Amino acid sequence: MQDNTEDKVPQYRAAHKFAPISARKVRAFADLIRGKYADEALVLLECYPNRGARMLEKVVKSAASAAEDRDNVPMERLVVAEVRVDGGPMQRRWRAGSRGVSTVIKLRSSHINVVLETV
């Protein structure tokens, strides 16, 4: 029986569950950093003023600090292997609409997941 432990690449994960932002607003930034080095991804995200970029930046920093704490891996050796932004639960609010009709306002949330791998 062979031992496959040396074939595995260590992965470092971080997630922000129930982020109070629509997943659609964060996915553009997820596509921007997918496959890039972690330090390069952070520089790209810092250039944008959007709230979605700030949230994704915090998750990437969290995964990088997990790599630093567990295995003392520098940020220059980490690659963004996977970024997933899934829709979370929606809160529904009611608002008065035209002609006495009530309209639904959906407050969307999202789950942001980042996986970093070493090179």
Order of alpha helices (4+ residues) and beta strands (2+ residues): beta-alpha-alpha-alpha-beta-beta-beta-beta
